[in-house]
Amino acid sequence: LRGMPASSCCAVTDDGRQFLFGGHVGTEVTNNLSELCKGENGHLQWRQVTAKGGEAPPRIAGASMVYDSAGDQFIVFGGWDVHFKCSNRLWAFLFKGERWTAPPVSGDLPCPRLGH
């Protein structure tokens, strides 16, 4: 963990695991995080997850994150990207193998969103 307070991160929990993703540190506009941290109930300990195969782009200011139990993954949608542009990108973190992927999407994409 970076050891500095961060704002505007995403959080999700499932079956005793908690994950924090992204956010912003300090006052510099370039301090956006793609950091992923994991905590487990009963252990009172957090660790930074180094995703295999690379990391998702940094996200700040209200990306949504939800747990998908059927796919054993969490999904991140939207938020501001590193250029402070509102995004409609979708990313998935697969628990098995602890890796990020950009899942295929079909149909019309929703408009870019943040703060949701």
N, CA and C of each residue as an Amber inpcrd file, in Angstrom:
protein
   348
   0.8440000  -1.1800000   0.0000000   0.0000000   0.0000000   0.0000000
   0.8810000   1.2330000   0.0000000   0.4450000   2.2490000  -0.6740000
   1.2740000   3.4370000  -0.8560000   1.5020000   4.2080000   0.4350000
   0.6280000   4.0500000   1.4260000   0.8360000   4.7320000   2.6960000
   0.3200000   6.1570000   2.7170000  -0.3680000   6.5780000   1.6670000
  -0.9250000   7.9290000   1.6170000  -2.4380000   7.8180000   1.4730000
  -3.1750000   8.7510000   2.0720000  -4.6320000   8.7230000   1.9150000
  -5.0170000   8.8760000   0.4480000  -5.9980000   8.1250000   0.0350000
  -6.5010000   8.2010000  -1.3380000  -7.9960000   8.5010000  -1.3060000
  -8.4620000   9.1720000  -2.3280000  -9.8920000   9.4730000  -2.4390000
 -10.4290000   8.8830000  -3.7300000 -11.7320000   8.8140000  -3.8180000
 -12.4410000   8.4350000  -5.0480000 -12.0930000   7.0440000  -5.5530000
 -11.8900000   6.0970000  -4.6480000 -11.6160000   4.7270000  -5.0700000
 -12.9300000   3.9480000  -5.1790000 -12.8540000   2.7430000  -5.7290000
 -13.9910000   1.8250000  -5.8160000 -13.7850000   0.7370000  -4.7710000
 -14.8730000   0.1640000  -4.3000000 -14.7800000  -0.9230000  -3.3270000
 -15.8420000  -1.9650000  -3.6250000 -15.5040000  -3.2190000  -3.3700000
 -16.4570000  -4.3150000  -3.5030000 -16.0910000  -5.3860000  -2.4740000
 -17.0960000  -6.1350000  -2.0370000 -16.8620000  -7.2220000  -1.0960000
 -17.6390000  -8.4520000  -1.5340000 -17.1040000  -9.6100000  -1.2300000
 -17.8090000 -10.8630000  -1.4670000 -17.2370000 -11.9120000  -0.5440000
 -18.0590000 -12.7310000  -0.0070000 -17.6570000 -13.9200000   0.7430000
 -16.4010000 -13.7370000   1.5960000 -16.3450000 -12.6300000   2.3260000
 -15.2280000 -12.4180000   3.2410000 -14.0140000 -11.7370000   2.6550000
 -14.0500000 -11.3650000   1.3860000 -12.9420000 -10.6450000   0.7590000
 -13.3950000  -9.2260000   0.4510000 -12.4920000  -8.2680000   0.6370000
 -12.7580000  -6.8860000   0.2740000 -11.6830000  -6.4350000  -0.7000000
 -12.0970000  -5.6610000  -1.7010000 -11.1560000  -5.1300000  -2.6680000
 -11.3570000  -3.6270000  -2.7980000 -10.2570000  -2.9020000  -2.8840000
 -10.2480000  -1.4670000  -3.1770000  -9.4480000  -1.2800000  -4.4640000
  -9.9750000  -0.4560000  -5.3660000  -9.2970000  -0.2330000  -6.6410000
  -9.3120000   1.2430000  -7.0030000  -8.1900000   1.6970000  -7.5390000
  -8.0870000   3.0390000  -8.0980000  -8.0900000   4.1260000  -7.0450000
  -8.4470000   5.3080000  -7.4570000  -8.4810000   6.4550000  -6.5740000
  -7.4490000   7.4920000  -6.9670000  -7.2970000   8.4510000  -6.0910000
  -6.4280000   9.5930000  -6.3470000  -5.6860000   9.9380000  -5.0590000
  -4.3920000  10.2440000  -5.1790000  -3.5540000  10.5760000  -4.0270000
  -3.0550000  12.0040000  -4.1580000  -3.1880000  12.7720000  -3.0890000
  -2.6130000  14.1220000  -3.0520000  -3.3500000  15.1320000  -3.9070000
  -2.6140000  16.1820000  -4.2890000  -3.2290000  17.2890000  -5.0210000
  -2.8090000  17.3540000  -6.4840000  -1.8140000  16.5800000  -6.8800000
  -1.3640000  16.5890000  -8.2740000  -2.3610000  15.8250000  -9.1420000
  -2.7110000  16.3870000 -10.2900000  -3.7010000  15.7370000 -11.1430000
  -3.2050000  14.4340000 -11.7560000  -1.9190000  14.1840000 -11.7070000
  -1.3740000  12.9660000 -12.2990000  -1.2600000  11.8130000 -11.3060000
  -1.6620000  11.9970000 -10.0670000  -1.5160000  10.9530000  -9.0480000
  -2.7150000  10.0090000  -9.0080000  -3.0990000   9.4820000 -10.1610000
  -4.2130000   8.5420000 -10.2500000  -3.6960000   7.1280000 -10.0800000
  -4.4760000   6.3030000  -9.4010000  -4.0170000   4.9660000  -9.0490000
  -4.6680000   3.8680000  -9.8820000  -3.8910000   2.8510000 -10.1840000
  -4.4340000   1.5980000 -10.7000000  -4.1750000   0.5000000  -9.6630000
  -3.8880000   0.9330000  -8.4580000  -3.5720000   0.0320000  -7.3550000
  -4.8020000  -0.7840000  -6.9590000  -4.5780000  -2.0480000  -6.6710000
  -5.6280000  -2.9540000  -6.2170000  -5.1980000  -3.5570000  -4.8930000
  -6.0380000  -3.4240000  -3.8680000  -5.7270000  -3.9370000  -2.5360000
  -6.7910000  -4.9300000  -2.1110000  -6.3670000  -5.9500000  -1.3770000
  -7.2680000  -7.0180000  -0.9430000  -7.1750000  -7.1800000   0.5690000
  -8.3240000  -7.3160000   1.2060000  -8.4060000  -7.6280000   2.6290000
  -9.2810000  -8.8460000   2.8150000  -9.0440000  -9.5760000   3.9090000
  -9.8650000 -10.7510000   4.1950000 -10.3710000 -10.6810000   5.6160000
 -11.6570000 -10.9930000   5.7890000 -12.2560000 -10.9740000   7.1230000
 -11.5100000 -11.9110000   8.0620000 -11.3630000 -11.4720000   9.2940000
 -10.7200000 -12.3010000  10.2980000  -9.2130000 -12.1750000  10.3480000
  -8.5920000 -11.6590000   9.3120000  -7.1330000 -11.5540000   9.2930000
  -6.6510000 -10.1530000   9.6250000  -7.5210000  -9.1700000   9.4750000
  -7.1820000  -7.7750000   9.7690000  -5.8990000  -7.3460000   9.0750000
  -5.7210000  -7.8210000   7.8650000  -4.5090000  -7.4980000   7.1190000
  -4.8650000  -7.2400000   5.6610000  -4.2860000  -6.1880000   5.1070000
  -4.4530000  -5.8480000   3.7040000  -3.1740000  -6.1500000   2.9520000
  -3.3070000  -6.4330000   1.6750000  -2.1250000  -6.6040000   0.8240000
  -2.4170000  -6.0080000  -0.5380000  -1.3690000  -5.5280000  -1.1700000
  -1.5020000  -5.0200000  -2.5300000  -1.4400000  -6.2040000  -3.4780000
  -2.3650000  -6.2600000  -4.4120000  -2.4190000  -7.3450000  -5.3900000
  -1.6780000  -6.8960000  -6.6380000  -0.7070000  -7.6820000  -7.0530000
  -0.0190000  -7.4420000  -8.3120000  -0.6670000  -8.3590000  -9.3320000
  -1.5280000  -7.7830000 -10.1440000  -2.2780000  -8.5790000 -11.1110000
  -1.3410000  -9.1600000 -12.1610000  -1.5830000 -10.4080000 -12.4980000
  -0.7980000 -11.0600000 -13.5380000  -1.2800000 -10.5560000 -14.8990000
  -0.3760000 -10.3320000 -15.8070000  -0.7470000  -9.8840000 -17.1380000
  -1.0020000  -8.4000000 -17.2470000  -0.5590000  -7.6250000 -16.2750000
  -0.7380000  -6.1750000 -16.3450000  -1.8750000  -5.6990000 -15.4650000
  -2.1040000  -4.4060000 -15.5010000  -3.1270000  -3.8180000 -14.6510000
  -4.1160000  -3.0290000 -15.4960000  -5.2850000  -2.8230000 -14.9230000
  -6.2900000  -1.9920000 -15.5810000  -5.8300000  -0.5380000 -15.5050000
  -6.2640000   0.2900000 -16.4410000  -5.9000000   1.7060000 -16.3680000
  -6.4260000   2.3510000 -15.0940000  -5.7210000   3.3310000 -14.5700000
  -6.1830000   4.0180000 -13.3630000  -7.5900000   4.5720000 -13.5370000
  -8.3420000   4.5510000 -12.4570000  -9.7100000   5.0740000 -12.4490000
  -9.9050000   5.9140000 -11.2020000 -10.5650000   7.0400000 -11.3810000
 -10.9130000   7.8870000 -10.2450000 -12.3170000   8.4340000 -10.4410000
 -12.8120000   9.0710000  -9.4070000 -14.0600000   9.8380000  -9.4320000
 -15.2560000   9.0320000  -9.8860000 -15.5510000   7.9940000  -9.1470000
 -16.8500000   7.3730000  -9.2860000 -17.0030000   6.2900000 -10.3040000
 -15.9810000   5.5120000 -10.5650000 -16.2030000   4.3040000 -11.3480000
 -17.0440000   3.3630000 -10.4880000 -17.8660000   2.5490000 -11.1270000
 -18.6760000   1.5730000 -10.3990000 -17.9740000   0.2310000 -10.4050000
 -18.1250000  -0.5020000  -9.3090000 -17.5220000  -1.8220000  -9.2090000
 -18.5550000  -2.7510000  -8.5870000 -18.7510000  -3.9180000  -9.1830000
 -19.7330000  -4.8830000  -8.6950000 -19.1390000  -6.2860000  -8.7710000
 -19.5320000  -7.1490000  -7.8260000 -19.0690000  -8.5370000  -7.8200000
 -20.0000000  -9.3950000  -8.6610000 -19.4260000 -10.2270000  -9.5270000
 -20.1600000 -11.1720000 -10.3660000 -19.8610000 -12.5720000  -9.8560000
 -20.7900000 -13.1520000  -9.0790000 -20.5290000 -14.4590000  -8.4580000
 -20.4640000 -15.5770000  -9.4920000 -21.2280000 -15.4930000 -10.5830000
 -21.2100000 -16.5420000 -11.6060000 -19.8440000 -16.6350000 -12.2820000
 -19.2160000 -15.4920000 -12.4980000 -17.9060000 -15.4780000 -13.1440000
 -16.7480000 -15.3830000 -12.1790000 -17.0310000 -15.3300000 -10.8670000
 -16.0280000 -15.1310000  -9.8210000 -15.0510000 -14.0290000 -10.2150000
 -15.6310000 -12.8420000 -10.4180000 -14.8700000 -11.6810000 -10.8440000
 -15.5820000 -10.4240000 -10.3680000 -14.8660000  -9.3120000 -10.3720000
 -15.5810000  -8.0600000 -10.2260000 -15.3910000  -7.2460000 -11.4900000
 -16.3940000  -6.4150000 -11.7430000 -16.4630000  -5.6220000 -12.9580000
 -16.3450000  -4.1510000 -12.5750000 -15.5150000  -3.4150000 -13.2960000
 -15.3570000  -1.9690000 -13.0910000 -15.8420000  -1.2620000 -14.3560000
 -16.7090000  -0.2580000 -14.1660000 -17.2400000   0.4910000 -15.3090000
 -17.0820000   1.9880000 -15.0800000 -16.6620000   2.6800000 -16.1180000
 -16.6860000   4.1380000 -16.1330000 -15.6530000   4.8090000 -15.2500000
 -15.9880000   6.0230000 -14.8000000 -15.0790000   6.8490000 -14.0120000
 -14.2220000   7.7320000 -14.9120000 -13.3850000   8.5370000 -14.2820000
 -12.4300000   9.3470000 -15.0350000 -11.1830000   8.5320000 -15.3020000
 -10.6150000   8.7020000 -16.4890000  -9.3540000   8.0300000 -16.7970000
  -8.1900000   8.9590000 -16.4380000  -6.9850000   8.5780000 -16.8210000
  -5.7960000   9.3540000 -16.4510000  -5.7470000  10.7180000 -17.1290000
  -6.5380000  10.9210000 -18.1640000  -6.5830000  12.2060000 -18.8650000
  -7.7810000  13.0350000 -18.4110000  -8.4320000  12.5980000 -17.3270000
  -9.6290000  13.2530000 -16.7860000 -10.7460000  13.3240000 -17.8180000
 -10.8590000  12.2580000 -18.5970000 -11.9730000  12.1160000 -19.5260000
 -12.9210000  11.0690000 -18.9420000 -14.1780000  11.3610000 -19.0100000
 -15.2050000  10.4480000 -18.5500000 -15.1770000   9.1930000 -19.4370000
 -15.2460000   8.0140000 -18.8210000 -15.0430000   6.7610000 -19.5330000
 -16.3080000   5.9020000 -19.5640000 -16.3940000   5.0630000 -20.5950000
 -17.4070000   4.0140000 -20.6150000 -16.7520000   2.6510000 -20.8260000
 -15.4890000   2.5510000 -20.4220000 -14.7380000   1.2970000 -20.5360000
 -15.1630000   0.3210000 -19.4460000 -15.0710000  -0.9460000 -19.7650000
 -15.4160000  -2.0230000 -18.8550000 -14.1780000  -2.8880000 -18.6450000
 -13.8630000  -3.1650000 -17.3720000 -12.7410000  -4.0240000 -17.0270000
 -13.2250000  -5.0750000 -16.0460000 -12.6370000  -6.2660000 -16.0980000
 -12.9850000  -7.3360000 -15.1630000 -11.7090000  -7.8270000 -14.4920000
 -11.8020000  -8.0690000 -13.1750000 -10.7010000  -8.6820000 -12.4370000
 -11.1350000 -10.0870000 -12.0820000 -10.4300000 -11.0740000 -12.6320000
 -10.7540000 -12.4790000 -12.3970000 -10.0460000 -12.9470000 -11.1340000
 -10.8110000 -13.4310000 -10.1530000 -10.1980000 -13.8980000  -8.9070000
  -9.2730000 -15.0770000  -9.1620000  -9.7090000 -16.0030000 -10.0070000
  -8.8520000 -17.1360000 -10.3400000  -7.7120000 -16.6240000 -11.2040000
  -6.5230000 -16.6910000 -10.6990000  -5.3530000 -16.2040000 -11.4170000
  -5.0440000 -14.7390000 -11.1630000  -5.9270000 -14.0430000 -10.4560000
  -5.7300000 -12.6320000 -10.1180000  -5.2120000 -11.8330000 -11.3130000
  -6.0720000 -11.7260000 -12.3480000  -5.6630000 -10.9820000 -13.5420000
  -6.8050000 -10.1130000 -14.0490000  -6.4350000  -9.0240000 -14.7230000
  -7.3740000  -8.1040000 -15.3470000  -7.6340000  -8.5260000 -16.7830000
  -8.8290000  -8.2530000 -17.2650000  -9.1640000  -8.4630000 -18.6640000
 -10.1630000  -7.3920000 -19.0950000 -10.1500000  -7.0630000 -20.3590000
 -11.1570000  -6.1690000 -20.9290000 -12.1700000  -7.0670000 -21.6310000
 -13.2920000  -7.3820000 -20.9690000 -14.2300000  -8.3480000 -21.5450000
 -14.8780000  -7.8140000 -22.8170000 -15.2190000  -8.7230000 -23.7330000
 -15.9110000  -8.2780000 -24.9430000 -17.3100000  -7.7780000 -24.5800000
 -17.7450000  -6.7510000 -25.2550000 -19.0880000  -6.2050000 -25.0330000
 -19.8350000  -6.2250000 -26.3650000 -21.1470000  -6.2320000 -26.2990000
 -21.9560000  -6.1900000 -27.5160000 -23.0600000  -5.1690000 -27.3300000
 -23.6620000  -4.7990000 -28.4130000 -24.7300000  -3.8100000 -28.3560000
 -24.1770000  -2.4050000 -28.2450000 -25.0690000  -1.4660000 -28.0140000
 -24.6800000  -0.0650000 -27.8700000 -24.1100000   0.1670000 -26.4810000
 -22.9270000   0.7700000 -26.4200000 -22.3130000   1.0810000 -25.1260000
 -23.0660000   2.2180000 -24.4500000 -23.1750000   2.1660000 -23.1220000
 -23.7450000   3.3240000 -22.4160000 -22.8380000   4.5270000 -22.6190000
 -23.3990000   5.7030000 -22.4390000 -22.5920000   6.9340000 -22.4880000
 -21.5490000   6.8770000 -21.3870000 -20.3990000   7.5360000 -21.5720000
 -19.4090000   7.6130000 -20.4860000 -20.0460000   8.1760000 -19.2250000
 -19.6220000   7.6440000 -18.0650000 -20.2220000   8.0530000 -16.7890000
 -19.1730000   8.1320000 -15.6990000 -19.4650000   8.9800000 -14.7250000
 -18.6450000   9.0520000 -13.5080000 -19.5300000   9.5170000 -12.3690000
 -19.0620000   9.3350000 -11.1620000 -19.7780000   9.7790000  -9.9850000
 -21.0310000   8.9780000  -9.6910000 -21.0330000   7.6860000 -10.0170000
 -22.2140000   6.8580000  -9.8090000 -21.9720000   5.7650000  -8.7960000
